């Protein structure tokens, strides 16, 4: 999990930092908030605590919650240290190495990337001393998100108002995840094992955990994509910051995918979708009788094949779990289902399902064959997305 430390300093724009905390939390990012004394005159610490779900630090000499020095532990914990809003006072102190409160002390101690979002009166922002301090900090590697122009709380009109929260979020995410090469793209991902009902109690299903699809959703979310994860039964925690749609059966998954397919730029069909389903689902629980039970199954809809027939601009990535003749079967599916890529797993000997690692071989256009090796599913997802990205770039 990524960690952002948010320093909130005194200014009317302090209330906008609440939205920054809320949006970071929705993306599954941990947020610790530190407030200057003057910031507490505008927004209460309890409000930030409620949104961040972490204690808010308001004083250098707060009684520690654990045996650790707070400003040092948070400085080490931070992946990004963001100051929102940043007054002329805090900018000047940091520029001159003054560390007389929690925020400035933590900034001095951190090796994290520091983002500063100035907000102040127009004349104050234009003051040569303030501009000199900003340029000095930029030269030292500090990051800034420029203030906007407009009517300020004091009545002046001009530069100095806090940047839009959208712009602040974009800067924070760019620092957390430097690779934003999927920004603006719509991505559909399926995950988990579908269920084929037998009666009101029983289902036919498979061993899929959904971990591969979930890993893909996290990777693509972090690289800027707008992700929709359509999931059947999963045994792994679902990701934050993506649209989640539950679809337990083949029919439900088909409906969910078809309703979103036209707007998608890429589709990763990582779900283990049932090949067969009951010819007729019993409306009542089937009672135990005799030593055997015969079930009549019929083929379920091949969602992946139907998408291959319908696709126009979409890049379509399929997954194949094979226990024998992996390359032959994967390449046959690549052609027969009109896919752009297929990621093949060898599941012989109980591999892949439910495990933290897998061994994927990716097949694609023009005879592409990339052995991704034995890796964690998150690492596999990163490499797989890298290969698909090359296709987009062409």
KOLSEVO-763999 format. One line per field, with one value per residue (C-alpha): x, y, z; residue number from 1; residue in one letter. Coordinates in steps of 0.25 Angstrom, whole numbers, plus 2048, in hexadecimal, padded with zeros to 3 digits. Each point is the difference from the previous one (the first is absolute). Layout:
N
X: [X | ...]
Y: [Y | ...]
Z: [Z | ...]
nr: [NUM | ...]
rest: [A | ...]
//
This chain:
394
X: [800 | 805 | 801 | 7FE | 803 | 7F7 | 805 | 7F4 | 804 | 7F8 | 7F7 | 7F2 | 803 | 803 | 7F2 | 804 | 80A | 7F5 | 7FC | 80E | 800 | 7F3 | 804 | 80D | 7F9 | 7F6 | 80D | 804 | 80C | 803 | 800 | 806 | 7FD | 808 | 7FA | 806 | 7FA | 7FA | 7FA | 7F8 | 7F9 | 7FA | 7FD | 800 | 809 | 7F4 | 7FB | 80E | 800 | 7F3 | 803 | 80E | 7FD | 80D | 804 | 803 | 80D | 7FE | 80C | 80F | 7FE | 7F3 | 801 | 805 | 7F6 | 80C | 80F | 805 | 803 | 7F4 | 806 | 80B | 7F7 | 7F6 | 80C | 805 | 7F2 | 7FD | 800 | 7FC | 7FF | 7F6 | 7FD | 7F2 | 7FE | 80E | 801 | 80B | 805 | 802 | 807 | 809 | 804 | 803 | 808 | 809 | 801 | 7F8 | 7F9 | 7F8 | 7F3 | 7FC | 7FE | 80D | 808 | 7FA | 803 | 80E | 801 | 7F9 | 806 | 7F2 | 7FC | 7FB | 7F4 | 7FC | 7F3 | 801 | 7F4 | 800 | 7FD | 803 | 80A | 806 | 802 | 806 | 80A | 80E | 804 | 7F5 | 804 | 80F | 7FC | 7F8 | 80B | 80A | 7F8 | 7FD | 80F | 802 | 7F6 | 7F3 | 7F4 | 7F5 | 7F2 | 7FD | 7F5 | 7F4 | 7FB | 7F3 | 7F9 | 806 | 7FA | 806 | 7F9 | 80C | 800 | 80C | 80A | 801 | 7F3 | 803 | 801 | 7F4 | 7FF | 801 | 80D | 806 | 7FB | 806 | 80E | 7FF | 7FD | 80A | 80B | 7FA | 7FF | 80A | 7FA | 7F3 | 800 | 7F2 | 7FA | 7F3 | 7FE | 7F3 | 804 | 7F7 | 805 | 7F9 | 805 | 7FC | 7F8 | 7F2 | 7F6 | 7F5 | 7F4 | 7FC | 7F4 | 7FE | 80B | 80B | 808 | 80B | 80C | 810 | 80C | 803 | 803 | 7FF | 80E | 805 | 7F5 | 801 | 80F | 7FD | 7F5 | 80A | 80B | 7F8 | 7F9 | 80E | 804 | 7F4 | 7F5 | 7F2 | 7FE | 7F3 | 802 | 7F5 | 802 | 7F9 | 804 | 80D | 809 | 809 | 7FD | 7FA | 807 | 7FC | 800 | 7F9 | 7F2 | 7FC | 7F4 | 7FC | 7FC | 800 | 7FA | 804 | 7F3 | 803 | 80E | 7FC | 7F6 | 80A | 80B | 7F7 | 7FA | 80E | 807 | 7FE | 806 | 80C | 80E | 806 | 7F9 | 808 | 7F7 | 807 | 7F4 | 7FE | 7F3 | 7F8 | 800 | 7F4 | 7F3 | 7F3 | 7F6 | 7F6 | 802 | 7F8 | 7F6 | 801 | 80B | 804 | 7FE | 80A | 7FC | 808 | 80F | 801 | 7FB | 7FF | 800 | 7FE | 809 | 800 | 80A | 800 | 802 | 80F | 801 | 80E | 7FD | 7F4 | 808 | 80B | 7F5 | 7FA | 80D | 803 | 80B | 801 | 80D | 7FB | 809 | 7FB | 806 | 802 | 802 | 806 | 804 | 806 | 806 | 800 | 805 | 7F8 | 7F3 | 803 | 803 | 7F4 | 7F7 | 807 | 7FC | 7F3 | 7FB | 806 | 808 | 80B | 808 | 7FE | 807 | 802 | 802 | 805 | 7F6 | 806 | 803 | 7F6 | 808 | 7FA | 7F3 | 800 | 80F | 808 | 808 | 7FE | 808 | 7FA | 804 | 7FA | 7FC | 7FC | 801 | 80A | 805 | 802 | 805 | 804 | 804 | 7FD | 806 | 7FC | 7FC | 7F6 | 7F3 | 802 | 80D | 7FA | 7F5 | 80A | 808 | 7F3 | 7FB | 80E | 7FE | 7F2 | 805 | 80A | 7F4 | 7F9 | 80C | 801]
Y: [800 | 80E | 80A | 80F | 80A | 80D | 80C | 80A | 80F | 80C | 806 | 800 | 7F6 | 7F5 | 7FB | 7FB | 7F7 | 7F8 | 7FC | 7FC | 7F6 | 7FB | 7FD | 7FA | 7F6 | 7FC | 7FC | 7F7 | 80A | 801 | 80F | 806 | 80E | 80B | 80D | 80D | 808 | 80B | 7F5 | 7FB | 80E | 7FC | 7F1 | 7F7 | 7F5 | 7F6 | 803 | 7FB | 7F5 | 7FB | 800 | 7FB | 7F5 | 804 | 809 | 80E | 806 | 80E | 803 | 7FC | 7FC | 7F8 | 7F4 | 7F4 | 7F5 | 7F6 | 800 | 808 | 80E | 804 | 80A | 7F6 | 7F4 | 807 | 806 | 7F2 | 7FB | 80A | 7FD | 80E | 80C | 80A | 80E | 804 | 80C | 806 | 80E | 80A | 7FD | 7F1 | 802 | 80A | 7F7 | 7F4 | 808 | 805 | 7F3 | 805 | 7F4 | 805 | 7F8 | 7F2 | 802 | 808 | 7F5 | 7F5 | 806 | 802 | 7F1 | 7FA | 7F9 | 800 | 809 | 80D | 807 | 80E | 807 | 80F | 808 | 80E | 80F | 804 | 80B | 7F6 | 7F6 | 80A | 805 | 7FE | 7F9 | 7F6 | 7FD | 7FF | 7F6 | 7F8 | 800 | 7FC | 7F4 | 7FC | 800 | 7F7 | 7F6 | 804 | 7FE | 80B | 801 | 80E | 808 | 804 | 80E | 806 | 807 | 7FD | 800 | 80D | 806 | 802 | 7FA | 7F9 | 7F5 | 7F9 | 7F8 | 7F1 | 7F7 | 7F8 | 7F3 | 7F8 | 807 | 7FD | 7F1 | 7FF | 805 | 7F7 | 7F4 | 803 | 800 | 7F3 | 7F9 | 807 | 7F7 | 806 | 7FA | 7FB | 80E | 802 | 7F2 | 7F8 | 7F1 | 7F5 | 7F4 | 7F3 | 7F8 | 7F4 | 7F3 | 800 | 7F7 | 7F8 | 7FD | 7F2 | 803 | 80B | 7FA | 7FB | 805 | 7FB | 809 | 7FF | 803 | 80F | 80A | 80C | 804 | 802 | 809 | 808 | 802 | 805 | 80A | 806 | 801 | 807 | 809 | 804 | 803 | 80A | 7F7 | 801 | 7F1 | 7F8 | 7F3 | 7F6 | 7F5 | 7F2 | 7F9 | 804 | 7FD | 80C | 80E | 809 | 80C | 80E | 80C | 7F8 | 7FD | 7F3 | 7F7 | 7F3 | 7F5 | 7F2 | 7F9 | 7FF | 807 | 80B | 802 | 800 | 80B | 808 | 7FF | 803 | 80C | 806 | 7FB | 80A | 80B | 7F8 | 802 | 7F3 | 7F3 | 7F6 | 7F4 | 7F9 | 7FA | 7F1 | 7FF | 7F3 | 7F8 | 7F8 | 803 | 7F8 | 7FE | 802 | 806 | 7F9 | 80A | 7F7 | 7FA | 7F3 | 7F5 | 7F6 | 7F2 | 7F5 | 7FE | 809 | 80C | 804 | 80E | 805 | 80B | 809 | 809 | 80E | 80D | 802 | 80F | 802 | 7FA | 809 | 80C | 7FC | 800 | 80E | 808 | 80C | 809 | 7F8 | 7F8 | 7F3 | 7F7 | 7F2 | 7F6 | 7F1 | 7F6 | 7F4 | 7F3 | 7FA | 805 | 80F | 807 | 7F8 | 802 | 80F | 803 | 7F9 | 808 | 80D | 7FE | 7F9 | 80B | 80C | 805 | 80A | 7F9 | 7F3 | 7FE | 7F1 | 7F9 | 7F2 | 7FA | 7F2 | 7FB | 80A | 80D | 80E | 7FF | 807 | 802 | 80D | 7FD | 7FA | 7FE | 807 | 7FF | 80B | 7FE | 80B | 806 | 7FD | 7F3 | 808 | 7F6 | 806 | 7F7 | 808 | 7F6 | 7FB | 80D | 806 | 803 | 80F | 7FF | 7F8 | 80A | 80B | 7F9 | 7FC | 80E | 805 | 7F6 | 805 | 80F | 7FD | 7FC | 80D | 808 | 7FA]
Z: [800 | 7FC | 80B | 7FF | 80C | 7FE | 807 | 801 | 804 | 803 | 7F5 | 7FC | 7F6 | 80B | 7FE | 7F2 | 806 | 805 | 7F2 | 7FD | 80C | 7FC | 7F2 | 804 | 809 | 7F5 | 7F8 | 80B | 804 | 80F | 805 | 80C | 803 | 808 | 802 | 804 | 80C | 7F6 | 7F7 | 80C | 800 | 7F3 | 801 | 80C | 801 | 803 | 7F2 | 7FA | 80A | 7FB | 7F2 | 801 | 80B | 806 | 80C | 7FC | 805 | 805 | 808 | 801 | 80E | 7FF | 809 | 7F7 | 7FD | 7FF | 804 | 7F3 | 7FD | 7F7 | 7F7 | 7FD | 7FE | 7F7 | 7F8 | 7FD | 7FE | 7F5 | 7F1 | 7FE | 809 | 7FC | 806 | 7FC | 802 | 801 | 806 | 7FD | 80E | 7FE | 7F3 | 805 | 80C | 7F8 | 7F6 | 80B | 808 | 80C | 807 | 80C | 7FF | 7FC | 7F1 | 7FD | 809 | 7F8 | 7F3 | 804 | 805 | 7F4 | 7F3 | 7FA | 7F4 | 806 | 7F9 | 803 | 7FC | 803 | 804 | 805 | 7FC | 7F2 | 804 | 80A | 7F5 | 7F7 | 80B | 7FB | 80D | 7FE | 7F2 | 803 | 80B | 7F6 | 7F5 | 80B | 804 | 7F2 | 7FD | 80C | 7FA | 807 | 7F8 | 7FF | 7FB | 7FB | 806 | 7F8 | 7FD | 804 | 80B | 80D | 80E | 803 | 7F4 | 7F7 | 7F2 | 7FB | 802 | 80E | 802 | 802 | 7F4 | 7FC | 808 | 7F3 | 7FD | 80E | 7FF | 7F2 | 806 | 80C | 7F8 | 7F6 | 80B | 806 | 7F3 | 7F6 | 7F4 | 7FC | 7F2 | 801 | 804 | 7F9 | 7FC | 803 | 804 | 803 | 809 | 804 | 80C | 808 | 7FE | 7FB | 806 | 7F8 | 809 | 802 | 809 | 80B | 809 | 7F6 | 7F5 | 7F7 | 801 | 7FF | 808 | 7FB | 80B | 7F7 | 804 | 7F2 | 7FC | 80D | 7FD | 7F2 | 806 | 80A | 7F6 | 7F5 | 80B | 804 | 7F2 | 7FE | 7FA | 803 | 804 | 801 | 807 | 7FE | 80A | 803 | 80C | 805 | 80D | 7FF | 805 | 7F5 | 7FC | 804 | 7F6 | 7F5 | 7FC | 805 | 7FA | 806 | 7F6 | 805 | 7F4 | 7F2 | 7FC | 80A | 7FB | 7F2 | 803 | 808 | 7F5 | 7F4 | 807 | 801 | 7F4 | 7F6 | 808 | 804 | 7FA | 806 | 806 | 809 | 801 | 80C | 806 | 800 | 7F9 | 800 | 7F4 | 803 | 808 | 804 | 7F5 | 80A | 80E | 80A | 807 | 80D | 807 | 7FA | 80B | 802 | 7FB | 7FB | 7FE | 7F4 | 7FA | 7F1 | 7FC | 7F2 | 7FB | 7F4 | 7FB | 806 | 7F7 | 7FC | 804 | 7FC | 7F2 | 7FE | 804 | 7F6 | 7F5 | 804 | 803 | 7F8 | 806 | 80D | 804 | 805 | 80A | 803 | 80A | 7FF | 80B | 7FA | 806 | 7F3 | 7F2 | 805 | 7F4 | 7F6 | 807 | 803 | 7F2 | 7FB | 809 | 7FC | 7F2 | 802 | 80A | 7F8 | 80C | 800 | 80B | 808 | 80D | 802 | 80E | 802 | 80B | 800 | 80E | 807 | 7FC | 7FF | 806 | 80E | 800 | 801 | 7F4 | 7F2 | 7F3 | 7F4 | 7F2 | 7F7 | 7F2 | 7F7 | 7F2 | 7F5 | 807 | 80D | 80C | 80D | 80C | 80C | 809 | 80E | 808 | 809 | 7FA | 802 | 7F9 | 7F5 | 7FE | 7FF | 7F5 | 7F9 | 800 | 7FA | 7F4 | 7FD | 802 | 7F4 | 7F8 | 803 | 7FD | 7F2]
nr: [1 | 2 | 3 | 4 | 5 | 6 | 7 | 8 | 9 | 10 | 11 | 12 | 13 | 14 | 15 | 16 | 17 | 18 | 19 | 20 | 21 | 22 | 23 | 24 | 25 | 26 | 27 | 28 | 29 | 30 | 31 | 32 | 33 | 34 | 35 | 36 | 37 | 38 | 39 | 40 | 41 | 42 | 43 | 44 | 45 | 46 | 47 | 48 | 49 | 50 | 51 | 52 | 53 | 54 | 55 | 56 | 57 | 58 | 59 | 60 | 61 | 62 | 63 | 64 | 65 | 66 | 67 | 68 | 69 | 70 | 71 | 72 | 73 | 74 | 75 | 76 | 77 | 78 | 79 | 80 | 81 | 82 | 83 | 84 | 85 | 86 | 87 | 88 | 89 | 90 | 91 | 92 | 93 | 94 | 95 | 96 | 97 | 98 | 99 | 100 | 101 | 102 | 103 | 104 | 105 | 106 | 107 | 108 | 109 | 110 | 111 | 112 | 113 | 114 | 115 | 116 | 117 | 118 | 119 | 120 | 121 | 122 | 123 | 124 | 125 | 126 | 127 | 128 | 129 | 130 | 131 | 132 | 133 | 134 | 135 | 136 | 137 | 138 | 139 | 140 | 141 | 142 | 143 | 144 | 145 | 146 | 147 | 148 | 149 | 150 | 151 | 152 | 153 | 154 | 155 | 156 | 157 | 158 | 159 | 160 | 161 | 162 | 163 | 164 | 165 | 166 | 167 | 168 | 169 | 170 | 171 | 172 | 173 | 174 | 175 | 176 | 177 | 178 | 179 | 180 | 181 | 182 | 183 | 184 | 185 | 186 | 187 | 188 | 189 | 190 | 191 | 192 | 193 | 194 | 195 | 196 | 197 | 198 | 199 | 200 | 201 | 202 | 203 | 204 | 205 | 206 | 207 | 208 | 209 | 210 | 211 | 212 | 213 | 214 | 215 | 216 | 217 | 218 | 219 | 220 | 221 | 222 | 223 | 224 | 225 | 226 | 227 | 228 | 229 | 230 | 231 | 232 | 233 | 234 | 235 | 236 | 237 | 238 | 239 | 240 | 241 | 242 | 243 | 244 | 245 | 246 | 247 | 248 | 249 | 250 | 251 | 252 | 253 | 254 | 255 | 256 | 257 | 258 | 259 | 260 | 261 | 262 | 263 | 264 | 265 | 266 | 267 | 268 | 269 | 270 | 271 | 272 | 273 | 274 | 275 | 276 | 277 | 278 | 279 | 280 | 281 | 282 | 283 | 284 | 285 | 286 | 287 | 288 | 289 | 290 | 291 | 292 | 293 | 294 | 295 | 296 | 297 | 298 | 299 | 300 | 301 | 302 | 303 | 304 | 305 | 306 | 307 | 308 | 309 | 310 | 311 | 312 | 313 | 314 | 315 | 316 | 317 | 318 | 319 | 320 | 321 | 322 | 323 | 324 | 325 | 326 | 327 | 328 | 329 | 330 | 331 | 332 | 333 | 334 | 335 | 336 | 337 | 338 | 339 | 340 | 341 | 342 | 343 | 344 | 345 | 346 | 347 | 348 | 349 | 350 | 351 | 352 | 353 | 354 | 355 | 356 | 357 | 358 | 359 | 360 | 361 | 362 | 363 | 364 | 365 | 366 | 367 | 368 | 369 | 370 | 371 | 372 | 373 | 374 | 375 | 376 | 377 | 378 | 379 | 380 | 381 | 382 | 383 | 384 | 385 | 386 | 387 | 388 | 389 | 390 | 391 | 392 | 393 | 394]
rest: [X | X | X | X | X | X | X | X | X | X | X | X | X | X | X | X | X | X | X | X | X | X | X | X | X | X | X | X | X | X | X | X | X | X | X | X | X | X | X | X | X | X | X | X | X | X | X | X | X | X | X | X | X | X | X | X | X | X | X | X | X | X | X | X | X | X | X | X | X | X | X | X | X | X | X | X | X | X | X | X | X | X | X | X | X | X | X | X | X | X | X | X | X | X | X | X | X | X | X | X | X | X | X | X | X | X | X | X | X | X | X | X | X | X | X | X | X | X | X | X | X | X | X | X | X | X | X | X | X | X | X | X | X | X | X | X | X | X | X | X | X | X | X | X | X | X | X | X | X | X | X | X | X | X | X | X | X | X | X | X | X | X | X | X | X | X | X | X | X | X | X | X | X | X | X | X | X | X | X | X | X | X | X | X | X | X | X | X | X | X | X | X | X | X | X | X | X | X | X | X | X | X | X | X | X | X | X | X | X | X | X | X | X | X | X | X | X | X | X | X | X | X | X | X | X | X | X | X | X | X | X | X | X | X | X | X | X | X | X | X | X | X | X | X | X | X | X | X | X | X | X | X | X | X | X | X | X | X | X | X | X | X | X | X | X | X | X | X | X | X | X | X | X | X | X | X | X | X | X | X | X | X | X | X | X | X | X | X | X | X | X | X | X | X | X | X | X | X | X | X | X | X | X | X | X | X | X | X | X | X | X | X | X | X | X | X | X | X | X | X | X | X | X | X | X | X | X | X | X | X | X | X | X | X | X | X | X | X | X | X | X | X | X | X | X | X | X | X | X | X | X | X | X | X | X | X | X | X | X | X | X | X | X | X | X | X | X | X | X | X | X | X | X | X | X | X | X | X | X | X | X | X | X | X | X | X | X | X | X | X | X | X | X | X]
//
